[in-house]
Amino acid sequence: MADYVILVLGIVTIGAAIPITAIITHYFSKQSKLKLEVLKQEIELEKVRKDNYLIETEKLRLEIEQTRQQLSLDSALHIPTQLPLGDIREQ
């Protein structure tokens, strides 16, 4: 009789372990898929950040080049921004 009880308990234990194992496996599978999705989004975000950095760098380079050209034109033409006070009194 004790052998039958042990056998029945073994069968019940195995029967209960299978769904629990399936639930745990499904949970870990879902977690892995979510982590993969997060990594994909982080990679996309880094690509956008890199593109933005390159655009900003190019914009600043163009602004610096424009400023240099403007300064070289101003110094080549010797355009004074203000007349000295002495020149105004003499006229």
Buried (B, 14 or more C-beta within 10 A) or exposed (E): EEEEEEEEEEEEEEEEEEEEEEEEEEEEEEEEEEEEEEEEEEEEEEEEEEEEEEEEEEEEEEEEEEEEEEEEEEEEEEEEEEEEEEEEEEE
